[in-house]
């Protein structure tokens, strides 16, 4: 037994890698499905914040991420834009991360195509801006000063959607899909605290804990945390909107479930071996 | 004079930006807007500086055959090709820049981040040890949150006889949410308030010329 524990403690890291890979691939290949419970929580709060907006409202989505976190944040972007277009809300896309503009374009164009939303009438992608929080501060007095044209070079004044949206305060809700800084922090500090615009968020699972403080104070109206947050949102849409298509995050929850179990299994094995080794060392010392 | 001018500029700019928050009227509002416009111009110029720096660093690496120099031609080549595609055909959907972004940059970026799963599993196995009561507390909390953030946690809970019919069929999820909303939030608030006070103190030291390390050099 002692020798087995010793061998387990020194297991080759390649074994861990293979088991991790299997724990992700097998559930996806077998299309395992676990029920996702939806109650009151930050995901539902964000859904309600959007669902209570009157049709014709304007929402800014800031795509503050890059391809490295696409797996977690892109499903949120797709689910949110689908909900917004389906609800008759106009969407302004922008990005404080250079590569976020292209990912945002992909998400918005995909949702717009399936729901018949018109570019420049129902949605627009303003593109990337430098300056993070300072840009948002400037957008508080004039969005055109930061974005004289959209991502494709169309002048601000030629975009019908932007005619009655001159400053950040004209927007009904801002949502930052954030993989780090600049992201939700900047939006809360500038859009919410300075100009009073309600702010919602979506973030990676590792950064979700730090944004719970803003939920507690009401500075965030809702939050999607990691792939689970995206899966929550997709499930709410499926439950509440007849005919809503399945999303990208829900199938990933099975893979994430099994991989969490595998990691926990390794931690347990490591600790059993560690505690057995400690007892042995203590026994030897006596 | 070399010291006075930048310190004076920092003081004036810092004070204008602070005052526009408290006095949102002219002249502070317009001065603040002008300064933010300048900031965005300077930040945009920094992107070009970054590009020049990238070329300089990697050219030198190739010239002097430094360690792992073989990767540098790939970096420079990728940079130049993407730049030429962007300037030549624009960044709209279906253009060469967009095609390279969607088919190369996105999968490679996602792959790099995905590797974390393997490292996290390996590191957790070797380092996450219940060596004292504080580490054990952390370990137990981590287990509950890891199970509560995925649906299988409640599936396992409902395997216990009577759990599914109880008033808390999603107990693991509820406990995980409680950990996030109470102990986690308290800790995060303490960290955030401490960091914010540090930012305020450092900013004031810079505005009043006490902190000068941003100027470079020892003086």
Interface residues (C-beta under 8 A of the other chain):
Chain A: X11 X13 X16 X17 X19 X20 X21 X24 X34 X35 X36 X37 X39 X41 X66 X67 X68 X69 X70 X71 X99 X102 X103 X105 X106 X109 X129 X130 X131 X134 X135 X137 X138 X141 X142 X145 X146 X151 X152 X153 X194 X205 X208 X209 X210 X212 X213 X215 X216 X225 X226 X228 X253 X254 X256 X257 X258 X259 X260 X261 X262 X263 X264 X266 X267 X269 X270 X271 X274 X275
Chain B: X21 X29 X32 X33 X36 X37 X39 X40 X43 X44 X46 X47 X90 X91 X92 X93 X98 X101 X102 X105 X106 X107 X108 X109 X110 X112 X113 X114 X117 X118 X120 X121 X122 X124 X125 X126 X128 X129 X130 X131 X139 X143 X146 X147 X149 X150 X151 X152 X153 X154 X155 X169 X170 X173 X177 X180 X181 X184 X185 X188 X189 X191 X192
